[in-house]
Structure formats: C-alpha cells, structure tokens
C-alpha cells in the first residue's frame, strides 16, 4: 500500500484545505486502508453579514471552494473506478432564514439541506420543495415566513445510511426508529 503522500490523483485538486483534505481521503480509499467512514469539514459558512452572493462575495467564494473540491474528489474516485463504493453525505448543523438581514447576511433558520452523492445514490429531490410565499397560510414556512419548515428529520437520512450503506442497526445508534420515514437515497 502506497502512502497518501505519494498518491497521484487523476485530477488536479484545488489548493485549499477542504480540497486537500478530500485528496487525502481519496488517497486513503485508493490505498485500501480499510476505513469505512471519513469526516472532512470546512468552516466559514456562519455568514450573518456581507454574504455578497454575486461573484467574489463571501458566500459565492465558500460555495466555489466546496463545489470545486467536491467536484475534483468525485471525478478522481470515478476515474479510479471507486465511485460506486463511495457515499458522500453533506450537511450543516444549522439552516438559514429566507430573508436577508439588515447587514446583507442570513441568520440561522429552521430547515436546511442535505446532499448525498455517489455512484449508488438514487438521485433526486427528497422532501417537499417549500413555497417561499410569505403568506401566514403557507404550510411550508414558519416564524412569520422567515424560516423553511423542515419535513425530513436528519436522523432519517442517517438511519438510511447506517442500515443501507454501513449495514448496521440504526435504532441502537440513533436511540429510536427513524428508518420508517427515511428517504430511499441508496
């Protein structure tokens, strides 16, 4: 088994911490070290001010860092023939409010998005796409139309991954049965 330091990826990874961490994970997978779960994180998304969604803004830069790194990782594993054996699960510990606050940012909100990527993932949108109509009668929003109401418990996604991908009992790990309402992502 080659060391991760001598790994020769099939693509050029961006030169940032997130992408280089993914490159290290790819090297470990290709090298067959036997680990089934890897954790890579990137920070800076707690943007309450000056998000600037247009080119060069904080949020656009963060999303480019994430997308470019993930794109390189995905393509590298695909070129290595390992994409069907890989599941990437992206999540955040908080959602965002819909309206921009007074300092060109977004405050913490109720609902957020998770993303599953991999060769065996059943693609698509799971859950209900919310209407952003701020009307008080809109069932997909809460807090006077400022927050998206979540409709898929993140533990249901974890349950699906634990049972369907890792082959272990999710009830004992999550402290309850969340598989019943789990989206069929894999």
N, C-alpha and C positions, 0 to 999 in steps of 0.2 A: 504494500500500500504506500503510495506516494504521500508526502507531507502536503498539507494545504498550502504551504508557502511556495511549493514548486508547481502548483496547479496551473495549467494552461487552459483558460476558458475558451470557448468557441466564439465569444463575442467580447467586445470591449465594454467593460463596466464603467459607468461614470465615476469620477474621482470625488466621491463624498462618502461620509461614514456609513450611511444607510446602504448604498450600493456595494461598498467594500465588505460590509457585514454579510450581505446576501452572496457575494462572491465566495466568502469563506464557507458559508453554508453549502453552496454548490460544490466546492472542493471537498467538503466532508461527505456529502452524498455520493459524489463520483468516486471518492476514495473508499467508500464502503465501511465507514467506521461503526455502523450499526445503530446509531442514534435514530429514534423514530420521531422525535419532536425537537424542533429548533425554535428559538424565540429571538426575533430581531425587532427592535423598536426604533422609532425616530420621534423626536420631540419638536416642539416649537409651534404646535397647532393651537395652542391656547391663545388665539388672536382676538382679543377684545377690542383692539384698536388698529386702524391703518391697514386693514386687510388688503385693499387695493387689488381687486380681482383681475384687473387688466394686466397685461404683460409687465413684469417687473415688480408687481406688488407682492407683499409677504405671502399671501395665500397662494397666488399663482406659482411662486417660487417653491413653496412647500409641496404643492401638488406635482410640479415638474420633477422635483427630487424623488418623490415617491413613485410616480409613474415611470420615469426613466430607469430607476433602479429595478423596479419590479419587471419592467419590460426586458431588461438585459437578463435577469435571473430566469424568467420564463423561457426566453429564446435559448439560453445556454442549456437549460435542462431538456428542452425539446430537441435540440441538436445532439445531445448526449443520449437520447432515447429514454430519458427518465421522467418525462412529464406525466405519464400515466400512473407513476408510482409516487407522485408528489401532490399534496394538497396544501394550498396557501390560504390561510384564513386571516383576513384583515379586519380589525375592529378598533374602536376608540372607547375610552372609558366614559365619554360624555357625548351627548348630541349638541346640536346648535339650534338657537332660536331662528325663526324665519326672518323677521325684520332686522335690518341693520340698526345698530345702536347709534347714539349721538356722536361716537368717535370713529365712525367708519369701520366698525368691527361687528362681531356677533357674540352674544352672550350664550352661556350654557343653556341647553334646552333638553326636552324630554326624550325625543326619538332621535335615532341616528341610523347609520347604515353599516352593514357588514358586507364583506365581499369574500366569496370563495372562488379560487382559481386553481385549475389543474386539469390534466388530461381526462380525468374520470368525473369531473364535476358536471352535473346536469345544469347547463346554463339557463339563465332566465331571471326574471324579477319575481321574488317570493315576497308575499305580504301584499298589502294594498298600497298602491301609489296614492299618496294623500292629495286631496284638493287643497290648494292654497287660498281658497276663498275665505276671507277673514270673517264671514258671517257667523254669528253665535250658534246658528243651527248646523254648522258644518261638523259632522261627527269625527272627521279625521284630524281636527285641531283641538287644542285645549289652551287654557290660560289666555283667554280673550283673543284667540287666533295667533298667538305668538309662538306656540310650540306644536310640533307634529306629535300626535299621539302614537306611541309605538303599538304595533299589532303582532309582532313576533318577539317572544321573550328570547333574549340572547342565550339562555340556558337550553332552549330547544335546539338551537344550532349546535351548541356544544354537545348535547346528547346525541345528535345525529353523527357528529364526528367521532365521538367516543365509541359508539356502538357500530356504526357502519364503516368507519375507517380504521380505528385502532383496535376494534374487536373486544371491547371491554364493557362491563356493565356500567351504564351511566347513572343509574339510580343511586348506587352507593357513593359515587364521587360527587354528584350534584345535590344529594340529600332529598331527592324526590323524583317522580316520574315526569320528565319533560319531553320524552320521546313521542308521546301521543300527538302533540301538536307540532312536531319538528318538520320543517320543510325538507323535501326529498332532494337535497342538493347533491348527494352521492348515492 
